Amino acid sequence: MHGMMLLTTVALAAAAGCGRGNGAQKGPDKAPALEGRLVYQRGEGKKSEIWVTDLAARKSIRLTDNVILDEYPRWSPDGKEIAFYSDRDGTRQIYIMDASGGNVRRVTGVLPVNEDPSWSPDGTRICFWGQKAKGASEDLFIVNRDGTGMTNFTRSKKGSRRVPAWSPDGKRIAFTSDRYLGHQVYVIDITGAHEERLTGNPRGTCRPRWSPDGKRIAYSDGGYGVRQNVDIWEMDPDGRNKKRLTEAGGHDYDPAYAPDGSRIIFASDRTGRYELHVMDRDGANQVRLTEFGDCARYPDWTK
């Protein structure tokens, strides 16, 4: 196990690289009592690894150890497996491994690029974005968990469709597309019959995540592809009742709900590098959980 600093107070070295690099910062804040398990990625540049933290026990385990990219981990609905993408075989493909890091198997292999997996609520399928060829449109695909039955779900004619998030009821998929005023959040029926844009901020919005009850969607608002503040917002699945949850400066990305929906974890570089932070569902009591110093992002939370 390597240098886990979760929920402790230690000095942070001068930041550089992954984040804004604004110098030494204080250690993590005093965190609330949390339960469940987090999966996330740590690392910079061309090397990143997947870690799991038991929040109640305050212990962490590194699941992958390669001189490659292992990124964007997502818990299966039952919390027994983790989907992620990796370039360990030369191209970016979707993989599944057990929660302990063992029994790694590749799910995709037809397309040259496959990223950002999202499980169906019943755990039988995975939605992801991919490209049929280098330079082709970025589309959403769905594949059975054993790698069979892959379908091109969206067939983009204009712009990209990326970063899917399957709704808890299994009927819709939220995603990011660059077809209007930069990147915006959309939802589409699982049949592919109805697609709706939910946001329209000229600064861009991205990385939607459904609340466990399916009644709200959290997302990052502002600064997609440029260096300006990015905040976590929340909205109804029809795009109404938008509410800003963070406003601390820096770039707040990758929101994910606690299993009971009471809190949201996210990655932020507000202290120099990307670290994991947690807040109440309404944006109150924002606390920094980690002080790794090597860029922690893309958290996901299970029981």
PESULBEL-V515611 format. One record per residue. N is the residue number from 1. RES is the residue in one small letter. OMEGA is omega in whole degrees, -180 to 180 (999 if undefined). Layout:
N,RES,OMEGA  N,RES,OMEGA
//
This chain:
1,m,-176  2,h,168  3,g,175  4,m,-178  5,m,-174  6,l,172  7,l,174  8,t,-180  9,t,178  10,v,-178  11,a,179  12,l,179  13,a,-180  14,a,-175  15,a,175  16,a,175  17,g,-174  18,c,-177  19,g,-173  20,r,176  21,g,-177  22,n,170  23,g,-176  24,a,-178  25,q,175  26,k,-180  27,g,-179  28,p,177  29,d,175  30,k,-172  31,a,174  32,p,175  33,a,-177  34,l,179  35,e,180  36,g,-178  37,r,175  38,l,166  39,v,-176  40,y,177  41,q,175  42,r,176  43,g,-178  44,e,175  45,g,-175  46,k,179  47,k,174  48,s,-177  49,e,-180  50,i,-179  51,w,173  52,v,177  53,t,170  54,d,-171  55,l,-178  56,a,-179  57,a,-178  58,r,179  59,k,-178  60,s,178  61,i,174  62,r,-176  63,l,180  64,t,-179  65,d,-176  66,n,175  67,v,-174  68,i,175  69,l,167  70,d,-167  71,e,172  72,y,-180  73,p,178  74,r,177  75,w,168  76,s,-177  77,p,179  78,d,177  79,g,-177  80,k,-177  81,e,180  82,i,171  83,a,179  84,f,172  85,y,-176  86,s,174  87,d,-176  88,r,179  89,d,176  90,g,175  91,t,-177  92,r,-177  93,q,178  94,i,179  95,y,171  96,i,172  97,m,175  98,d,-179  99,a,179  100,s,-178  101,g,-179  102,g,175  103,n,180  104,v,177  105,r,-178  106,r,-179  107,v,-177  108,t,178  109,g,-179  110,v,-177  111,l,180  112,p,-180  113,v,178  114,n,-175  115,e,170  116,d,-180  117,p,174  118,s,-177  119,w,166  120,s,-177  121,p,179  122,d,176  123,g,-177  124,t,-176  125,r,179  126,i,172  127,c,180  128,f,173  129,w,-178  130,g,177  131,q,179  132,k,178  133,a,179  134,k,-179  135,g,180  136,a,178  137,s,177  138,e,-174  139,d,173  140,l,178  141,f,174  142,i,-179  143,v,173  144,n,-175  145,r,178  146,d,177  147,g,-180  148,t,170  149,g,-179  150,m,178  151,t,174  152,n,-169  153,f,-172  154,t,179  155,r,-176  156,s,172  157,k,180  158,k,177  159,g,-177  160,s,170  161,r,-172  162,r,172  163,v,-179  164,p,174  165,a,-176  166,w,-179  167,s,-179  168,p,179  169,d,177  170,g,-173  171,k,-175  172,r,175  173,i,173  174,a,-179  175,f,178  176,t,177  177,s,-177  178,d,-175  179,r,-176  180,y,177  181,l,-177  182,g,-177  183,h,178  184,q,180  185,v,180  186,y,167  187,v,178  188,i,175  189,d,-179  190,i,175  191,t,-176  192,g,-173  193,a,-175  194,h,-180  195,e,-175  196,e,175  197,r,-177  198,l,-177  199,t,-179  200,g,179  201,n,180  202,p,178  203,r,176  204,g,174  205,t,-175  206,c,172  207,r,178  208,p,173  209,r,-180  210,w,169  211,s,-178  212,p,179  213,d,178  214,g,-176  215,k,-179  216,r,176  217,i,173  218,a,-179  219,y,176  220,s,-174  221,d,174  222,g,168  223,g,-180  224,y,178  225,g,178  226,v,-176  227,r,173  228,q,-175  229,n,177  230,v,-177  231,d,174  232,i,176  233,w,177  234,e,-180  235,m,173  236,d,180  237,p,175  238,d,178  239,g,-180  240,r,174  241,n,177  242,k,-179  243,k,177  244,r,-178  245,l,179  246,t,179  247,e,-173  248,a,-174  249,g,-177  250,g,-172  251,h,-179  252,d,-175  253,y,165  254,d,180  255,p,175  256,a,-176  257,y,168  258,a,-179  259,p,179  260,d,177  261,g,-174  262,s,-178  263,r,175  264,i,173  265,i,-179  266,f,177  267,a,-180  268,s,175  269,d,-177  270,r,178  271,t,175  272,g,176  273,r,178  274,y,174  275,e,-180  276,l,179  277,h,177  278,v,178  279,m,172  280,d,-177  281,r,-178  282,d,179  283,g,-180  284,a,173  285,n,178  286,q,-174  287,v,174  288,r,-177  289,l,-170  290,t,174  291,e,-178  292,f,-177  293,g,-178  294,d,173  295,c,176  296,a,-177  297,r,174  298,y,179  299,p,172  300,d,-168  301,w,176  302,t,-179  303,k,999
//
